[in-house]
């Protein structure tokens, strides 16, 4: 008798993979979707029509060779990439994280990041069999510089991830602490700037000064989450080595064309980012008016909120969801995130619905 599929999977698949939990995406049909830090705005109708007409001209029967080169040049210009650097495209930042981890899969190498942080840093390391070391931040989600420096000295990491701003805490870390970490790092330091359109500072000065620093960005928060474009900038010699691992034609011709169109209309996306920043302030101020609620400073398109003790975050989340507003309960992701909810900043109309739902949920859930 042949083995069952379950027996085959148990025997053939890696045990660590079988023990993992897949990245969870919440069903959102019919909801005000404020859980995944997307830009809530679409394009104005005239630009939608122009984009549709342009995509209709794309040669879908051809591989996207030269067009992705055009996109790389356009992104380098948009980011003001320094001389001596090159740019590598990814199918979203997630692919770049995986490729960097793969490139560093050398016995004894360690990958390090502050925690709480983006879950894919640790997950990619585990999937590749590379040791991951997480260093807790302070209770206020600042870099614990003594702890980071001690961990660097002990583990000599091949790669340090520094999200700037951080996810899910939304804050920009102290520049002096970052400089000390970069100077102490024996390997690479990647500044993950996924939320750069909403922040008042970026990492470009560190890229210019330090040859072992790379900057990773995405067009997802720019407004193209569905297009899946990530990019990595660093010294040409280093990026050329990393680019050897990139699958050929990893960015589709449709995605490349949509991204080029967006960069040609960057002023519209900048306008949208300005609205989101203003709405971030409105939402933060409204939430902070509640007794016992702590709203952490944000430089991203999300707001991290800590509920008072005795107020169950799962109950508040469920009450908000019952009002057709979807946020993220992050209270179980890390001990430092206890009592915390993460809220994406939406359109003005969506944010008004969120605030009403939050007020009602807080009343219902208080003991």
C-alpha positions as CSV (number, residue, x, y, z in Angstrom):
1,X,0.0,0.0,0.0
2,X,1.4,3.4,-0.9
3,X,2.0,6.0,1.8
4,X,-0.7,8.6,2.4
5,X,0.0,12.2,1.5
6,X,0.3,13.0,5.3
7,X,2.9,10.4,5.7
8,X,4.8,11.7,2.7
9,X,4.7,15.3,4.0
10,X,5.9,14.2,7.4
11,X,8.8,12.2,5.9
12,X,9.8,14.6,3.1
13,X,9.3,18.2,4.4
14,X,11.7,19.9,6.7
15,X,10.6,19.5,10.3
16,X,11.2,23.2,11.0
17,X,8.9,24.1,8.1
18,X,6.2,21.8,9.4
19,X,6.4,23.6,12.8
20,X,6.1,27.1,11.4
21,X,2.9,29.2,11.2
22,X,2.2,30.8,7.8
23,X,2.1,34.6,7.6
24,X,-1.6,35.4,8.5
25,X,-3.7,37.8,6.4
26,X,-7.0,38.8,7.9
27,X,-10.1,38.5,5.7
28,X,-11.2,42.0,4.9
29,X,-14.2,41.9,2.5
30,X,-16.7,44.6,3.5
31,X,-14.5,46.1,6.1
32,X,-12.8,49.4,6.6
33,X,-9.3,48.0,6.1
34,X,-6.8,49.5,8.6
35,X,-4.6,46.5,9.4
36,X,-1.8,46.3,6.9
37,X,-0.4,49.9,6.4
38,X,-1.5,50.3,2.8
39,X,-2.0,53.7,1.2
40,X,-5.8,54.0,1.3
41,X,-6.1,56.2,-1.8
42,X,-6.5,55.2,-5.4
43,X,-5.5,57.3,-8.4
44,X,-7.8,60.0,-9.7
45,X,-10.0,58.8,-12.5
46,X,-8.0,60.6,-15.3
47,X,-4.8,58.9,-14.1
48,X,-6.5,55.5,-13.8
49,X,-7.6,55.8,-17.4
50,X,-4.2,56.8,-18.6
51,X,-2.6,53.9,-16.7
52,X,-5.0,51.5,-18.2
53,X,-4.3,52.7,-21.7
54,X,-0.6,52.4,-21.0
55,X,-0.7,48.9,-19.6
56,X,-2.8,47.8,-22.6
57,X,0.2,48.6,-24.8
58,X,2.6,46.3,-22.8
59,X,4.0,43.3,-24.7
60,X,2.9,40.5,-22.4
61,X,4.4,38.0,-24.7
62,X,7.9,39.3,-23.9
63,X,10.1,39.0,-20.8
64,X,10.5,42.3,-18.9
65,X,14.2,42.8,-19.6
66,X,14.9,46.4,-20.7
67,X,11.8,47.8,-18.9
68,X,13.1,46.8,-15.5
69,X,16.4,48.5,-16.3
70,X,14.3,51.7,-17.0
71,X,12.6,51.2,-13.6
72,X,16.0,50.9,-11.8
73,X,17.2,54.1,-13.3
74,X,13.9,55.9,-12.5
75,X,14.0,54.7,-8.9
76,X,17.6,55.7,-8.4
77,X,16.8,59.2,-9.6
78,X,13.7,59.3,-7.4
79,X,15.6,58.2,-4.3
80,X,18.6,60.4,-5.2
81,X,20.9,57.4,-4.9
82,X,24.5,58.5,-4.3
83,X,27.2,57.9,-6.9
84,X,29.1,54.7,-6.6
85,X,25.9,52.8,-5.6
86,X,23.7,50.5,-7.6
87,X,20.1,49.4,-7.2
88,X,18.6,45.9,-7.1
89,X,14.9,45.2,-7.7
90,X,12.8,42.7,-5.7
91,X,9.3,41.4,-5.9
92,X,8.4,43.4,-2.9
93,X,10.8,43.9,0.1
94,X,10.1,40.3,1.3
95,X,12.0,38.8,-1.7
96,X,14.9,41.1,-0.9
97,X,14.9,40.0,2.7
98,X,15.0,36.4,1.6
99,X,17.8,37.0,-0.9
100,X,20.0,38.8,1.6
101,X,19.5,36.0,4.0
102,X,20.3,33.4,1.4
103,X,23.5,35.3,0.5
104,X,24.6,35.2,4.1
105,X,23.9,31.5,4.6
106,X,27.4,30.7,5.8
107,X,28.0,28.4,8.8
108,X,28.4,30.5,11.9
109,X,26.8,33.6,10.5
110,X,24.2,35.5,12.7
111,X,21.4,37.8,11.7
112,X,20.4,40.4,14.3
113,X,17.5,42.9,14.7
114,X,15.8,44.8,17.5
115,X,12.5,43.4,18.8
116,X,9.7,43.9,18.4
117,X,10.3,44.3,14.7
118,X,9.2,43.1,11.2
119,X,8.5,39.4,11.5
120,X,10.1,38.5,8.1
121,X,13.6,39.2,9.4
122,X,13.4,36.3,11.8
123,X,11.3,34.1,9.6
124,X,13.6,34.3,6.7
125,X,16.6,33.5,8.9
126,X,14.9,30.5,10.3
127,X,13.8,29.2,6.9
128,X,17.3,29.5,5.6
129,X,18.8,27.9,8.7
130,X,20.7,31.0,9.8
131,X,20.9,31.9,13.5
132,X,18.7,34.9,14.4
133,X,19.3,37.0,17.5
134,X,16.7,39.5,18.6
135,X,17.6,42.3,21.0
136,X,14.6,43.8,22.9
137,X,14.1,47.5,22.7
138,X,13.4,49.6,25.8
139,X,9.9,49.7,27.2
140,X,9.4,52.9,25.1
141,X,10.5,51.1,21.9
142,X,13.8,53.0,21.7
143,X,17.0,51.1,20.8
144,X,18.6,49.7,23.8
145,X,22.1,50.8,22.8
146,X,24.1,49.0,25.5
147,X,22.2,45.8,24.8
148,X,22.7,46.1,21.1
149,X,26.4,46.8,21.4
150,X,26.9,43.9,23.8
151,X,25.0,41.6,21.4
152,X,27.1,42.8,18.5
153,X,30.3,42.1,20.5
154,X,29.1,38.6,21.5
155,X,27.6,37.4,18.2
156,X,29.5,39.4,15.6
157,X,26.4,39.5,13.3
158,X,26.8,39.2,9.5
159,X,23.7,41.4,9.1
160,X,21.8,43.8,11.3
161,X,18.3,44.9,10.3
162,X,17.3,48.4,11.4
163,X,13.8,49.4,10.3
164,X,13.5,53.2,10.1
165,X,10.7,53.8,11.0
166,X,10.1,50.5,12.8
167,X,7.2,48.2,12.4
168,X,4.9,47.8,14.4
169,X,6.1,50.6,16.7
170,X,6.2,53.4,14.0
171,X,9.0,55.3,15.6
172,X,12.3,56.6,14.2
173,X,15.2,55.6,16.4
174,X,17.8,57.9,17.8
175,X,20.4,58.8,15.2
176,X,23.3,58.7,17.6
177,X,22.4,55.2,18.6
178,X,22.2,54.1,15.0
179,X,25.6,55.6,14.2
180,X,27.1,53.7,17.1
181,X,25.6,50.5,15.9
182,X,26.8,51.0,12.4
183,X,30.3,51.8,13.6
184,X,30.3,48.6,15.7
185,X,28.8,46.3,13.1
186,X,31.4,43.8,11.7
187,X,29.0,42.9,8.8
188,X,26.3,44.6,6.9
189,X,23.6,47.0,8.2
190,X,20.4,47.3,6.2
191,X,18.2,50.3,6.9
192,X,14.6,49.2,6.0
193,X,12.8,52.3,5.0
194,X,9.4,50.8,4.1
195,X,7.6,53.8,5.6
196,X,10.0,56.5,4.3
197,X,7.2,58.6,2.6
198,X,5.7,59.4,6.0
199,X,8.9,60.1,8.0
200,X,10.7,63.4,8.6
201,X,14.2,61.8,8.2
202,X,15.8,59.1,6.1
203,X,18.9,56.9,6.1
204,X,20.7,58.4,3.1
205,X,23.5,60.1,5.1
206,X,24.5,56.7,6.5
207,X,24.5,55.1,3.1
208,X,26.8,57.9,1.9
209,X,29.2,57.6,4.8
210,X,29.4,53.9,5.4
211,X,30.2,51.3,2.6
212,X,28.7,48.4,4.6
213,X,25.3,50.1,4.9
214,X,22.4,49.4,2.5
215,X,19.0,51.0,2.2
216,X,15.9,49.0,1.4
217,X,12.7,50.6,0.3
218,X,9.3,49.6,-1.2
219,X,6.7,51.1,-3.4
220,X,4.0,49.4,-1.3
221,X,3.6,52.3,1.1
222,X,4.2,54.8,-1.7
223,X,0.8,53.6,-3.0
224,X,1.5,50.4,-5.0
225,X,1.1,47.6,-2.5
226,X,-0.5,45.4,-5.1
227,X,2.3,46.0,-7.6
228,X,5.0,44.4,-5.4
229,X,8.1,46.5,-6.0
230,X,11.0,46.6,-3.5
231,X,14.5,47.9,-4.1
232,X,17.8,47.8,-2.4
233,X,20.6,50.4,-2.7
234,X,24.2,50.0,-1.7
235,X,27.8,50.1,-3.0
236,X,28.0,48.8,-6.5
237,X,30.4,45.9,-5.8
238,X,28.2,44.6,-3.0
239,X,24.9,44.9,-4.9
240,X,26.3,43.2,-7.9
241,X,27.2,40.2,-5.7
242,X,23.7,40.1,-4.2
243,X,22.0,40.5,-7.5
244,X,23.5,37.2,-8.7
245,X,20.8,35.5,-6.4
246,X,17.9,37.4,-7.9
247,X,15.7,35.2,-10.1
248,X,15.6,36.4,-13.7
249,X,12.6,38.5,-14.5
250,X,11.5,38.6,-10.9
251,X,9.5,41.8,-11.6
252,X,6.7,41.5,-14.2
253,X,6.5,43.8,-17.1
254,X,3.0,45.0,-15.9
255,X,4.4,45.8,-12.5
256,X,7.4,47.6,-13.9
257,X,5.2,49.7,-16.2
258,X,2.8,50.6,-13.3
259,X,5.7,51.6,-11.2
260,X,7.2,53.8,-13.9
261,X,3.8,55.4,-14.4
262,X,3.6,56.1,-10.6
263,X,7.1,57.7,-10.5
264,X,6.1,60.0,-13.4
265,X,3.2,61.1,-11.2
266,X,5.0,61.2,-7.9
267,X,3.5,64.6,-7.1
268,X,0.1,62.9,-6.7
269,X,1.5,60.3,-4.3
270,X,3.3,63.0,-2.4
271,X,-0.1,64.8,-2.0
272,X,-1.7,61.6,-0.7
273,X,1.2,61.1,1.8
274,X,0.6,64.7,3.1
275,X,-3.0,63.9,3.8
276,X,-2.0,60.7,5.6
277,X,0.5,62.6,7.8
278,X,-2.2,65.1,8.7
279,X,-4.7,62.3,9.4
280,X,-2.1,60.6,11.5
281,X,-2.0,63.6,13.8
282,X,-5.8,63.8,14.0
283,X,-6.2,60.1,14.8
284,X,-3.4,60.2,17.4
285,X,-4.8,63.3,19.1
286,X,-8.3,61.8,19.2
287,X,-7.1,58.5,20.6
288,X,-4.9,60.2,23.3
289,X,-7.9,61.9,24.8
290,X,-9.1,58.7,26.3
291,X,-8.0,58.2,30.0
292,X,-5.3,55.6,30.3
293,X,-4.6,55.3,26.6
294,X,-1.0,55.7,25.4
295,X,-0.5,56.7,21.8
296,X,3.1,56.3,20.7
297,X,4.8,58.9,18.5
298,X,4.6,57.8,14.8
299,X,6.6,58.6,11.8
300,X,4.8,56.0,9.6
301,X,1.3,55.5,8.3
302,X,0.2,53.6,11.4
303,X,-0.4,54.4,15.0
304,X,0.5,52.1,17.9
305,X,-1.8,52.4,20.9
306,X,-1.5,50.8,24.4
307,X,-4.7,50.1,26.2
308,X,-4.9,50.5,30.0
309,X,-4.5,47.5,32.3
310,X,-7.8,45.7,32.7
311,X,-8.9,46.6,29.2
312,X,-8.6,43.4,27.1
313,X,-7.1,44.1,23.7
314,X,-8.7,41.1,22.1
315,X,-12.1,42.3,23.3
316,X,-11.5,45.9,22.0
317,X,-10.3,44.4,18.7
318,X,-13.4,42.3,18.4
319,X,-15.7,45.1,19.2
320,X,-14.1,47.4,16.6
321,X,-14.2,44.5,14.0
322,X,-17.9,44.0,14.8
323,X,-18.4,47.6,13.6
324,X,-16.8,46.6,10.3
325,X,-13.4,48.2,11.0
326,X,-10.3,46.0,10.8
327,X,-7.2,46.9,12.7
328,X,-4.3,44.7,14.1
329,X,-4.1,43.2,17.6
330,X,-0.3,43.0,18.1
331,X,-0.5,42.4,21.9
332,X,0.7,38.8,21.6
333,X,3.5,39.4,19.2
334,X,6.1,40.3,21.8
335,X,6.1,40.9,25.6
336,X,6.9,44.6,25.1
337,X,3.7,44.9,22.9
338,X,1.4,43.8,25.7
339,X,-2.0,45.7,25.6
340,X,-1.1,47.2,22.2
341,X,-3.2,47.6,19.0
342,X,-1.8,48.8,15.7
343,X,-4.0,51.1,13.5
344,X,-3.3,52.0,9.9
345,X,-4.1,55.6,9.0
346,X,-6.8,55.6,6.4
347,X,-8.8,58.2,4.5
348,X,-10.4,61.0,6.5
349,X,-13.8,59.2,6.2
350,X,-12.3,55.8,7.2
351,X,-10.5,57.4,10.2
352,X,-13.8,59.0,11.4
353,X,-15.4,55.6,11.3
354,X,-12.4,54.1,13.2
355,X,-12.6,56.7,15.9
356,X,-16.3,56.2,16.5
357,X,-15.8,52.4,16.6
358,X,-12.8,52.7,19.0
359,X,-14.9,55.0,21.3
360,X,-17.7,52.5,21.4
361,X,-15.5,49.5,21.8
362,X,-13.6,51.1,24.7
363,X,-16.9,51.8,26.5
364,X,-18.1,48.2,26.0
365,X,-14.8,46.6,27.1
366,X,-14.0,48.6,30.2
367,X,-14.6,46.6,33.4
